[in-house]
Amino acid sequence: MTGNSIILAVDRNQRNLELLAQFLNKEGYQVMTASSFEEVARAIDLPDRIGIALVDISGFDRRIWDCCEQLRSHPIPFLILSPKQSAVIQQESLYRGACSILIKPLAVRQLLSLVHSLLGEPA
């Protein structure tokens, strides 16, 4: 499990955010949620240790990429959750510092494997 690391879950859709947080909590992770750019900025500035961020880009405008830049500059590794397979989204995600891109609906094993890996945990 994560010890001091917190997973920051970012999603515009409150219900999806709740479901993701519940799933990760059941897996033993501490989760902080954010559904706006302001909430992400506040979370990044907290003294608590954010180990990784899961950023669902659905419903956000282009400013989501600025949010990703903030994560990268802190440095907080992050995964992009995308509603569709897109070369443009993939290119932008990697350019902004994403460790990986997952296409929804999420494959649970793949998500957990990436979370374990980014937090430096055994799989």
ABEGO torsion letter per residue (X at the ends): XAEABBBBBBBABAAAAAAAAAAAAAAGBBBBBBABAAAAAAAAABABBBABBBBBABGBBAAAAAAAAAAAAOBBBBBBBBABBBAAAAAAAAAAGBABBBBOBBBAAAAAAAAAAAAGBBX
